[in-house]
Amino acid sequence: MNLMNLMQLKESWAVFKNNHPKFPLFLKAALNSSLKEGSVVEIHITPPEGKTLTTNLKLKASDLELFEQWKDSLK
């Protein structure tokens, strides 16, 4: 990833945080306490049409390492 992409990502994250102020707080709480190896993360997406799409995954140690790197880079 080049520097320009990284700067744009940082700006986009700032806009996202402004638009959805509770979500980064949720992520911070989850990353700081709830996520452990073997935890199941489930995601639901419900578009305006109403047909929900759901998936889940069981976290591995490598996933937690990625989240730590992500947490450190998106402060």
PDB file of N, CA, C and O in Angstrom:
ATOM      1  N   MET A   1       0.857  -1.178   0.000  1.00  0.00           N
ATOM      2  CA  MET A   1       0.000   0.000   0.000  1.00  0.00           C
ATOM      3  C   MET A   1       0.899   1.235   0.000  1.00  0.00           C
ATOM      4  O   MET A   1       1.807   1.347   0.824  1.00  0.00           O
ATOM      5  N   ASN A   2       0.646   2.153  -0.917  1.00  0.00           N
ATOM      6  CA  ASN A   2       1.490   3.336  -0.972  1.00  0.00           C
ATOM      7  C   ASN A   2       1.003   4.410  -0.006  1.00  0.00           C
ATOM      8  O   ASN A   2      -0.083   4.295   0.563  1.00  0.00           O
ATOM      9  N   LEU A   3       1.792   5.430   0.173  1.00  0.00           N
ATOM     10  CA  LEU A   3       1.505   6.490   1.143  1.00  0.00           C
ATOM     11  C   LEU A   3       0.211   7.231   0.833  1.00  0.00           C
ATOM     12  O   LEU A   3      -0.536   7.579   1.747  1.00  0.00           O
ATOM     13  N   MET A   4      -0.057   7.472  -0.428  1.00  0.00           N
ATOM     14  CA  MET A   4      -1.294   8.179  -0.798  1.00  0.00           C
ATOM     15  C   MET A   4      -2.529   7.349  -0.414  1.00  0.00           C
ATOM     16  O   MET A   4      -3.506   7.893   0.101  1.00  0.00           O
ATOM     17  N   ASN A   5      -2.483   6.056  -0.660  1.00  0.00           N
ATOM     18  CA  ASN A   5      -3.596   5.184  -0.284  1.00  0.00           C
ATOM     19  C   ASN A   5      -3.784   5.160   1.229  1.00  0.00           C
ATOM     20  O   ASN A   5      -4.910   5.158   1.726  1.00  0.00           O
ATOM     21  N   LEU A   6      -2.677   5.144   1.945  1.00  0.00           N
ATOM     22  CA  LEU A   6      -2.735   5.133   3.400  1.00  0.00           C
ATOM     23  C   LEU A   6      -3.350   6.428   3.928  1.00  0.00           C
ATOM     24  O   LEU A   6      -4.154   6.402   4.860  1.00  0.00           O
ATOM     25  N   MET A   7      -2.976   7.551   3.338  1.00  0.00           N
ATOM     26  CA  MET A   7      -3.540   8.835   3.758  1.00  0.00           C
ATOM     27  C   MET A   7      -5.030   8.904   3.437  1.00  0.00           C
ATOM     28  O   MET A   7      -5.812   9.417   4.237  1.00  0.00           O
ATOM     29  N   GLN A   8      -5.426   8.393   2.279  1.00  0.00           N
ATOM     30  CA  GLN A   8      -6.837   8.384   1.903  1.00  0.00           C
ATOM     31  C   GLN A   8      -7.633   7.467   2.837  1.00  0.00           C
ATOM     32  O   GLN A   8      -8.756   7.794   3.220  1.00  0.00           O
ATOM     33  N   LEU A   9      -7.056   6.334   3.198  1.00  0.00           N
ATOM     34  CA  LEU A   9      -7.710   5.422   4.130  1.00  0.00           C
ATOM     35  C   LEU A   9      -7.922   6.099   5.481  1.00  0.00           C
ATOM     36  O   LEU A   9      -8.977   5.943   6.095  1.00  0.00           O
ATOM     37  N   LYS A  10      -6.938   6.840   5.939  1.00  0.00           N
ATOM     38  CA  LYS A  10      -7.057   7.545   7.216  1.00  0.00           C
ATOM     39  C   LYS A  10      -8.167   8.592   7.144  1.00  0.00           C
ATOM     40  O   LYS A  10      -8.950   8.728   8.084  1.00  0.00           O
ATOM     41  N   GLU A  11      -8.241   9.322   6.053  1.00  0.00           N
ATOM     42  CA  GLU A  11      -9.306  10.320   5.880  1.00  0.00           C
ATOM     43  C   GLU A  11     -10.676   9.643   5.819  1.00  0.00           C
ATOM     44  O   GLU A  11     -11.634  10.123   6.425  1.00  0.00           O
ATOM     45  N   SER A  12     -10.768   8.547   5.102  1.00  0.00           N
ATOM     46  CA  SER A  12     -12.038   7.823   4.999  1.00  0.00           C
ATOM     47  C   SER A  12     -12.468   7.283   6.359  1.00  0.00           C
ATOM     48  O   SER A  12     -13.655   7.297   6.686  1.00  0.00           O
ATOM     49  N   TRP A  13     -11.517   6.810   7.146  1.00  0.00           N
ATOM     50  CA  TRP A  13     -11.826   6.309   8.487  1.00  0.00           C
ATOM     51  C   TRP A  13     -12.344   7.450   9.359  1.00  0.00           C
ATOM     52  O   TRP A  13     -13.264   7.241  10.150  1.00  0.00           O
ATOM     53  N   ALA A  14     -11.784   8.633   9.236  1.00  0.00           N
ATOM     54  CA  ALA A  14     -12.257   9.786  10.010  1.00  0.00           C
ATOM     55  C   ALA A  14     -13.698  10.126   9.638  1.00  0.00           C
ATOM     56  O   ALA A  14     -14.509  10.422  10.516  1.00  0.00           O
ATOM     57  N   VAL A  15     -14.020  10.088   8.360  1.00  0.00           N
ATOM     58  CA  VAL A  15     -15.400  10.343   7.917  1.00  0.00           C
ATOM     59  C   VAL A  15     -16.327   9.258   8.459  1.00  0.00           C
ATOM     60  O   VAL A  15     -17.418   9.557   8.944  1.00  0.00           O
ATOM     61  N   PHE A  16     -15.898   8.007   8.377  1.00  0.00           N
ATOM     62  CA  PHE A  16     -16.709   6.893   8.871  1.00  0.00           C
ATOM     63  C   PHE A  16     -16.980   7.060  10.366  1.00  0.00           C
ATOM     64  O   PHE A  16     -18.113   6.887  10.816  1.00  0.00           O
ATOM     65  N   LYS A  17     -15.945   7.397  11.134  1.00  0.00           N
ATOM     66  CA  LYS A  17     -16.118   7.586  12.582  1.00  0.00           C
ATOM     67  C   LYS A  17     -17.084   8.717  12.870  1.00  0.00           C
ATOM     68  O   LYS A  17     -17.874   8.632  13.811  1.00  0.00           O
ATOM     69  N   ASN A  18     -17.034   9.764  12.083  1.00  0.00           N
ATOM     70  CA  ASN A  18     -17.950  10.891  12.257  1.00  0.00           C
ATOM     71  C   ASN A  18     -19.391  10.483  11.927  1.00  0.00           C
ATOM     72  O   ASN A  18     -20.327  10.898  12.610  1.00  0.00           O
ATOM     73  N   ASN A  19     -19.563   9.680  10.889  1.00  0.00           N
ATOM     74  CA  ASN A  19     -20.892   9.236  10.482  1.00  0.00           C
ATOM     75  C   ASN A  19     -21.493   8.200  11.434  1.00  0.00           C
ATOM     76  O   ASN A  19     -22.710   8.133  11.600  1.00  0.00           O
ATOM     77  N   HIS A  20     -20.640   7.404  12.049  1.00  0.00           N
ATOM     78  CA  HIS A  20     -21.094   6.285  12.882  1.00  0.00           C
ATOM     79  C   HIS A  20     -20.299   6.270  14.192  1.00  0.00           C
ATOM     80  O   HIS A  20     -19.498   5.359  14.407  1.00  0.00           O
ATOM     81  N   PRO A  21     -20.502   7.251  15.063  1.00  0.00           N
ATOM     82  CA  PRO A  21     -19.644   7.407  16.243  1.00  0.00           C
ATOM     83  C   PRO A  21     -19.696   6.237  17.231  1.00  0.00           C
ATOM     84  O   PRO A  21     -18.726   6.025  17.958  1.00  0.00           O
ATOM     85  N   LYS A  22     -20.768   5.487  17.283  1.00  0.00           N
ATOM     86  CA  LYS A  22     -20.851   4.377  18.231  1.00  0.00           C
ATOM     87  C   LYS A  22     -20.083   3.138  17.756  1.00  0.00           C
ATOM     88  O   LYS A  22     -19.623   2.342  18.574  1.00  0.00           O
ATOM     89  N   PHE A  23     -19.945   2.977  16.444  1.00  0.00           N
ATOM     90  CA  PHE A  23     -19.300   1.777  15.927  1.00  0.00           C
ATOM     91  C   PHE A  23     -17.822   1.680  16.324  1.00  0.00           C
ATOM     92  O   PHE A  23     -17.394   0.608  16.751  1.00  0.00           O
ATOM     93  N   PRO A  24     -17.025   2.743  16.203  1.00  0.00           N
ATOM     94  CA  PRO A  24     -15.630   2.630  16.651  1.00  0.00           C
ATOM     95  C   PRO A  24     -15.519   2.328  18.149  1.00  0.00           C
ATOM     96  O   PRO A  24     -14.588   1.648  18.580  1.00  0.00           O
ATOM     97  N   LEU A  25     -16.470   2.835  18.941  1.00  0.00           N
ATOM     98  CA  LEU A  25     -16.460   2.524  20.372  1.00  0.00           C
ATOM     99  C   LEU A  25     -16.729   1.031  20.595  1.00  0.00           C
ATOM    100  O   LEU A  25     -16.105   0.398  21.447  1.00  0.00           O
ATOM    101  N   PHE A  26     -17.663   0.483  19.822  1.00  0.00           N
ATOM    102  CA  PHE A  26     -17.935  -0.950  19.886  1.00  0.00           C
ATOM    103  C   PHE A  26     -16.690  -1.752  19.505  1.00  0.00           C
ATOM    104  O   PHE A  26     -16.316  -2.698  20.199  1.00  0.00           O
ATOM    105  N   LEU A  27     -16.053  -1.368  18.399  1.00  0.00           N
ATOM    106  CA  LEU A  27     -14.845  -2.077  17.960  1.00  0.00           C
ATOM    107  C   LEU A  27     -13.753  -2.019  19.020  1.00  0.00           C
ATOM    108  O   LEU A  27     -13.085  -3.016  19.295  1.00  0.00           O
ATOM    109  N   LYS A  28     -13.583  -0.847  19.606  1.00  0.00           N
ATOM    110  CA  LYS A  28     -12.556  -0.681  20.639  1.00  0.00           C
ATOM    111  C   LYS A  28     -12.843  -1.595  21.824  1.00  0.00           C
ATOM    112  O   LYS A  28     -11.943  -2.268  22.326  1.00  0.00           O
ATOM    113  N   ALA A  29     -14.100  -1.619  22.274  1.00  0.00           N
ATOM    114  CA  ALA A  29     -14.467  -2.478  23.399  1.00  0.00           C
ATOM    115  C   ALA A  29     -14.239  -3.948  23.051  1.00  0.00           C
ATOM    116  O   ALA A  29     -13.715  -4.708  23.866  1.00  0.00           O
ATOM    117  N   ALA A  30     -14.632  -4.347  21.846  1.00  0.00           N
ATOM    118  CA  ALA A  30     -14.456  -5.746  21.429  1.00  0.00           C
ATOM    119  C   ALA A  30     -12.978  -6.103  21.335  1.00  0.00           C
ATOM    120  O   ALA A  30     -12.561  -7.165  21.798  1.00  0.00           O
ATOM    121  N   LEU A  31     -12.195  -5.226  20.741  1.00  0.00           N
ATOM    122  CA  LEU A  31     -10.771  -5.510  20.565  1.00  0.00           C
ATOM    123  C   LEU A  31     -10.024  -5.530  21.896  1.00  0.00           C
ATOM    124  O   LEU A  31      -9.024  -6.235  22.039  1.00  0.00           O
ATOM    125  N   ASN A  32     -10.507  -4.759  22.868  1.00  0.00           N
ATOM    126  CA  ASN A  32      -9.806  -4.674  24.147  1.00  0.00           C
ATOM    127  C   ASN A  32     -10.217  -5.743  25.146  1.00  0.00           C
ATOM    128  O   ASN A  32      -9.506  -5.963  26.126  1.00  0.00           O
ATOM    129  N   SER A  33     -11.347  -6.417  24.928  1.00  0.00           N
ATOM    130  CA  SER A  33     -11.747  -7.361  25.964  1.00  0.00           C
ATOM    131  C   SER A  33     -12.413  -8.629  25.456  1.00  0.00           C
ATOM    132  O   SER A  33     -12.128  -9.711  25.968  1.00  0.00           O
ATOM    133  N   SER A  34     -13.264  -8.534  24.496  1.00  0.00           N
ATOM    134  CA  SER A  34     -14.134  -9.659  24.146  1.00  0.00           C
ATOM    135  C   SER A  34     -13.519 -10.674  23.200  1.00  0.00           C
ATOM    136  O   SER A  34     -13.880 -11.850  23.254  1.00  0.00           O
ATOM    137  N   LEU A  35     -12.622 -10.269  22.356  1.00  0.00           N
ATOM    138  CA  LEU A  35     -12.125 -11.174  21.321  1.00  0.00           C
ATOM    139  C   LEU A  35     -11.000 -12.058  21.852  1.00  0.00           C
ATOM    140  O   LEU A  35      -9.947 -11.585  22.278  1.00  0.00           O
ATOM    141  N   LYS A  36     -11.269 -13.349  21.807  1.00  0.00           N
ATOM    142  CA  LYS A  36     -10.282 -14.344  22.209  1.00  0.00           C
ATOM    143  C   LYS A  36     -10.288 -15.441  21.158  1.00  0.00           C
ATOM    144  O   LYS A  36     -11.251 -15.583  20.405  1.00  0.00           O
ATOM    145  N   GLU A  37      -9.215 -16.214  21.108  1.00  0.00           N
ATOM    146  CA  GLU A  37      -9.178 -17.335  20.179  1.00  0.00           C
ATOM    147  C   GLU A  37     -10.362 -18.260  20.470  1.00  0.00           C
ATOM    148  O   GLU A  37     -10.614 -18.614  21.622  1.00  0.00           O
ATOM    149  N   GLY A  38     -11.075 -18.643  19.430  1.00  0.00           N
ATOM    150  CA  GLY A  38     -12.250 -19.484  19.583  1.00  0.00           C
ATOM    151  C   GLY A  38     -13.549 -18.708  19.651  1.00  0.00           C
ATOM    152  O   GLY A  38     -14.626 -19.295  19.555  1.00  0.00           O
ATOM    153  N   SER A  39     -13.462 -17.370  19.818  1.00  0.00           N
ATOM    154  CA  SER A  39     -14.674 -16.543  19.811  1.00  0.00           C
ATOM    155  C   SER A  39     -15.309 -16.609  18.431  1.00  0.00           C
ATOM    156  O   SER A  39     -14.617 -16.740  17.421  1.00  0.00           O
ATOM    157  N   VAL A  40     -16.634 -16.517  18.400  1.00  0.00           N
ATOM    158  CA  VAL A  40     -17.355 -16.514  17.134  1.00  0.00           C
ATOM    159  C   VAL A  40     -17.835 -15.094  16.861  1.00  0.00           C
ATOM    160  O   VAL A  40     -18.491 -14.478  17.702  1.00  0.00           O
ATOM    161  N   VAL A  41     -17.503 -14.582  15.686  1.00  0.00           N
ATOM    162  CA  VAL A  41     -17.958 -13.267  15.240  1.00  0.00           C
ATOM    163  C   VAL A  41     -19.028 -13.509  14.191  1.00  0.00           C
ATOM    164  O   VAL A  41     -18.816 -14.238  13.223  1.00  0.00           O
ATOM    165  N   GLU A  42     -20.179 -12.888  14.396  1.00  0.00           N
ATOM    166  CA  GLU A  42     -21.279 -13.044  13.447  1.00  0.00           C
ATOM    167  C   GLU A  42     -21.649 -11.676  12.908  1.00  0.00           C
ATOM    168  O   GLU A  42     -21.745 -10.704  13.657  1.00  0.00           O
ATOM    169  N   ILE A  43     -21.856 -11.614  11.608  1.00  0.00           N
ATOM    170  CA  ILE A  43     -22.177 -10.348  10.946  1.00  0.00           C
ATOM    171  C   ILE A  43     -23.480 -10.519  10.177  1.00  0.00           C
ATOM    172  O   ILE A  43     -23.665 -11.483   9.433  1.00  0.00           O
ATOM    173  N   HIS A  44     -24.379  -9.556  10.376  1.00  0.00           N
ATOM    174  CA  HIS A  44     -25.650  -9.518   9.643  1.00  0.00           C
ATOM    175  C   HIS A  44     -25.681  -8.242   8.811  1.00  0.00           C
ATOM    176  O   HIS A  44     -25.333  -7.169   9.304  1.00  0.00           O
ATOM    177  N   ILE A  45     -26.089  -8.353   7.575  1.00  0.00           N
ATOM    178  CA  ILE A  45     -26.294  -7.182   6.723  1.00  0.00           C
ATOM    179  C   ILE A  45     -27.732  -7.248   6.230  1.00  0.00           C
ATOM    180  O   ILE A  45     -28.156  -8.230   5.621  1.00  0.00           O
ATOM    181  N   THR A  46     -28.478  -6.169   6.509  1.00  0.00           N
ATOM    182  CA  THR A  46     -29.869  -6.109   6.069  1.00  0.00           C
ATOM    183  C   THR A  46     -30.043  -4.888   5.174  1.00  0.00           C
ATOM    184  O   THR A  46     -30.109  -3.764   5.673  1.00  0.00           O
ATOM    185  N   PRO A  47     -30.117  -5.089   3.862  1.00  0.00           N
ATOM    186  CA  PRO A  47     -30.323  -3.965   2.950  1.00  0.00           C
ATOM    187  C   PRO A  47     -31.756  -3.447   3.067  1.00  0.00           C
ATOM    188  O   PRO A  47     -32.601  -4.098   3.681  1.00  0.00           O
ATOM    189  N   PRO A  48     -32.033  -2.292   2.488  1.00  0.00           N
ATOM    190  CA  PRO A  48     -33.388  -1.732   2.560  1.00  0.00           C
ATOM    191  C   PRO A  48     -34.474  -2.690   2.071  1.00  0.00           C
ATOM    192  O   PRO A  48     -35.616  -2.621   2.524  1.00  0.00           O
ATOM    193  N   GLU A  49     -34.117  -3.580   1.149  1.00  0.00           N
ATOM    194  CA  GLU A  49     -35.103  -4.532   0.634  1.00  0.00           C
ATOM    195  C   GLU A  49     -35.486  -5.567   1.676  1.00  0.00           C
ATOM    196  O   GLU A  49     -36.526  -6.213   1.547  1.00  0.00           O
ATOM    197  N   GLY A  50     -34.665  -5.740   2.710  1.00  0.00           N
ATOM    198  CA  GLY A  50     -35.003  -6.589   3.834  1.00  0.00           C
ATOM    199  C   GLY A  50     -34.450  -8.000   3.835  1.00  0.00           C
ATOM    200  O   GLY A  50     -34.619  -8.700   4.834  1.00  0.00           O
ATOM    201  N   LYS A  51     -33.799  -8.461   2.776  1.00  0.00           N
ATOM    202  CA  LYS A  51     -33.253  -9.824   2.762  1.00  0.00           C
ATOM    203  C   LYS A  51     -31.891  -9.827   3.464  1.00  0.00           C
ATOM    204  O   LYS A  51     -30.907  -9.296   2.950  1.00  0.00           O
ATOM    205  N   THR A  52     -31.862 -10.434   4.640  1.00  0.00           N
ATOM    206  CA  THR A  52     -30.665 -10.413   5.470  1.00  0.00           C
ATOM    207  C   THR A  52     -29.634 -11.430   4.991  1.00  0.00           C
ATOM    208  O   THR A  52     -29.966 -12.559   4.630  1.00  0.00           O
ATOM    209  N   LEU A  53     -28.373 -10.994   4.998  1.00  0.00           N
ATOM    210  CA  LEU A  53     -27.233 -11.846   4.675  1.00  0.00           C
ATOM    211  C   LEU A  53     -26.431 -11.999   5.966  1.00  0.00           C
ATOM    212  O   LEU A  53     -26.097 -11.007   6.612  1.00  0.00           O
ATOM    213  N   THR A  54     -26.126 -13.230   6.337  1.00  0.00           N
ATOM    214  CA  THR A  54     -25.439 -13.495   7.602  1.00  0.00           C
ATOM    215  C   THR A  54     -24.264 -14.426   7.366  1.00  0.00           C
ATOM    216  O   THR A  54     -24.331 -15.339   6.543  1.00  0.00           O
ATOM    217  N   THR A  55     -23.180 -14.181   8.105  1.00  0.00           N
ATOM    218  CA  THR A  55     -22.040 -15.088   8.106  1.00  0.00           C
ATOM    219  C   THR A  55     -21.419 -15.064   9.495  1.00  0.00           C
ATOM    220  O   THR A  55     -21.697 -14.169  10.293  1.00  0.00           O
ATOM    221  N   ASN A  56     -20.581 -16.048   9.776  1.00  0.00           N
ATOM    222  CA  ASN A  56     -19.848 -16.043  11.044  1.00  0.00           C
ATOM    223  C   ASN A  56     -18.504 -16.717  10.835  1.00  0.00           C
ATOM    224  O   ASN A  56     -18.283 -17.421   9.850  1.00  0.00           O
ATOM    225  N   LEU A  57     -17.615 -16.484  11.785  1.00  0.00           N
ATOM    226  CA  LEU A  57     -16.303 -17.110  11.733  1.00  0.00           C
ATOM    227  C   LEU A  57     -15.791 -17.303  13.146  1.00  0.00           C
ATOM    228  O   LEU A  57     -16.089 -16.518  14.047  1.00  0.00           O
ATOM    229  N   LYS A  58     -15.018 -18.357  13.324  1.00  0.00           N
ATOM    230  CA  LYS A  58     -14.388 -18.625  14.614  1.00  0.00           C
ATOM    231  C   LYS A  58     -12.965 -18.075  14.550  1.00  0.00           C
ATOM    232  O   LYS A  58     -12.191 -18.427  13.660  1.00  0.00           O
ATOM    233  N   LEU A  59     -12.634 -17.214  15.497  1.00  0.00           N
ATOM    234  CA  LEU A  59     -11.346 -16.533  15.455  1.00  0.00           C
ATOM    235  C   LEU A  59     -10.181 -17.468  15.782  1.00  0.00           C
ATOM    236  O   LEU A  59     -10.249 -18.304  16.682  1.00  0.00           O
ATOM    237  N   LYS A  60      -9.118 -17.285  15.012  1.00  0.00           N
ATOM    238  CA  LYS A  60      -7.861 -17.999  15.211  1.00  0.00           C
ATOM    239  C   LYS A  60      -6.838 -17.015  15.762  1.00  0.00           C
ATOM    240  O   LYS A  60      -7.061 -15.804  15.734  1.00  0.00           O
ATOM    241  N   ALA A  61      -5.731 -17.522  16.257  1.00  0.00           N
ATOM    242  CA  ALA A  61      -4.677 -16.662  16.801  1.00  0.00           C
ATOM    243  C   ALA A  61      -4.186 -15.670  15.755  1.00  0.00           C
ATOM    244  O   ALA A  61      -3.918 -14.513  16.079  1.00  0.00           O
ATOM    245  N   SER A  62      -4.066 -16.104  14.519  1.00  0.00           N
ATOM    246  CA  SER A  62      -3.578 -15.212  13.454  1.00  0.00           C
ATOM    247  C   SER A  62      -4.576 -14.074  13.200  1.00  0.00           C
ATOM    248  O   SER A  62      -4.174 -12.969  12.835  1.00  0.00           O
ATOM    249  N   ASP A  63      -5.874 -14.341  13.391  1.00  0.00           N
ATOM    250  CA  ASP A  63      -6.880 -13.288  13.237  1.00  0.00           C
ATOM    251  C   ASP A  63      -6.683 -12.220  14.299  1.00  0.00           C
ATOM    252  O   ASP A  63      -6.773 -11.026  14.015  1.00  0.00           O
ATOM    253  N   LEU A  64      -6.414 -12.656  15.526  1.00  0.00           N
ATOM    254  CA  LEU A  64      -6.212 -11.714  16.630  1.00  0.00           C
ATOM    255  C   LEU A  64      -4.970 -10.858  16.399  1.00  0.00           C
ATOM    256  O   LEU A  64      -4.955  -9.675  16.738  1.00  0.00           O
ATOM    257  N   GLU A  65      -3.936 -11.455  15.825  1.00  0.00           N
ATOM    258  CA  GLU A  65      -2.727 -10.695  15.492  1.00  0.00           C
ATOM    259  C   GLU A  65      -3.050  -9.621  14.461  1.00  0.00           C
ATOM    260  O   GLU A  65      -2.587  -8.486  14.580  1.00  0.00           O
ATOM    261  N   LEU A  66      -3.837  -9.971  13.455  1.00  0.00           N
ATOM    262  CA  LEU A  66      -4.247  -9.003  12.440  1.00  0.00           C
ATOM    263  C   LEU A  66      -5.044  -7.867  13.080  1.00  0.00           C
ATOM    264  O   LEU A  66      -4.817  -6.699  12.767  1.00  0.00           O
ATOM    265  N   PHE A  67      -5.978  -8.203  13.975  1.00  0.00           N
ATOM    266  CA  PHE A  67      -6.790  -7.170  14.636  1.00  0.00           C
ATOM    267  C   PHE A  67      -5.922  -6.231  15.463  1.00  0.00           C
ATOM    268  O   PHE A  67      -6.187  -5.030  15.513  1.00  0.00           O
ATOM    269  N   GLU A  68      -4.886  -6.765  16.116  1.00  0.00           N
ATOM    270  CA  GLU A  68      -3.984  -5.918  16.891  1.00  0.00           C
ATOM    271  C   GLU A  68      -3.250  -4.935  15.978  1.00  0.00           C
ATOM    272  O   GLU A  68      -3.109  -3.758  16.309  1.00  0.00           O
ATOM    273  N   GLN A  69      -2.788  -5.423  14.834  1.00  0.00           N
ATOM    274  CA  GLN A  69      -2.116  -4.542  13.875  1.00  0.00           C
ATOM    275  C   GLN A  69      -3.090  -3.486  13.372  1.00  0.00           C
ATOM    276  O   GLN A  69      -2.726  -2.316  13.252  1.00  0.00           O
ATOM    277  N   TRP A  70      -4.309  -3.882  13.081  1.00  0.00           N
ATOM    278  CA  TRP A  70      -5.339  -2.975  12.586  1.00  0.00           C
ATOM    279  C   TRP A  70      -5.664  -1.926  13.646  1.00  0.00           C
ATOM    280  O   TRP A  70      -5.767  -0.737  13.345  1.00  0.00           O
ATOM    281  N   LYS A  71      -5.823  -2.382  14.892  1.00  0.00           N
ATOM    282  CA  LYS A  71      -6.139  -1.474  15.992  1.00  0.00           C
ATOM    283  C   LYS A  71      -5.043  -0.414  16.136  1.00  0.00           C
ATOM    284  O   LYS A  71      -5.338   0.769  16.308  1.00  0.00           O
ATOM    285  N   ASP A  72      -3.793  -0.837  16.065  1.00  0.00           N
ATOM    286  CA  ASP A  72      -2.681   0.094  16.213  1.00  0.00           C
ATOM    287  C   ASP A  72      -2.605   1.093  15.059  1.00  0.00           C
ATOM    288  O   ASP A  72      -2.172   2.228  15.259  1.00  0.00           O
ATOM    289  N   SER A  73      -3.017   0.693  13.862  1.00  0.00           N
ATOM    290  CA  SER A  73      -2.879   1.572  12.704  1.00  0.00           C
ATOM    291  C   SER A  73      -4.075   2.501  12.501  1.00  0.00           C
ATOM    292  O   SER A  73      -3.962   3.482  11.767  1.00  0.00           O
ATOM    293  N   LEU A  74      -5.220   2.219  13.130  1.00  0.00           N
ATOM    294  CA  LEU A  74      -6.417   3.035  12.901  1.00  0.00           C
ATOM    295  C   LEU A  74      -6.810   3.890  14.098  1.00  0.00           C
ATOM    296  O   LEU A  74      -7.986   4.207  14.279  1.00  0.00           O
ATOM    297  N   LYS A  75      -5.844   4.259  14.902  1.00  0.00           N
ATOM    298  CA  LYS A  75      -6.144   5.123  16.056  1.00  0.00           C
ATOM    299  C   LYS A  75      -6.399   6.532  15.622  1.00  0.00           C
ATOM    300  O   LYS A  75      -6.667   7.396  16.456  1.00  0.00           O
TER     301      LYS A  75
END
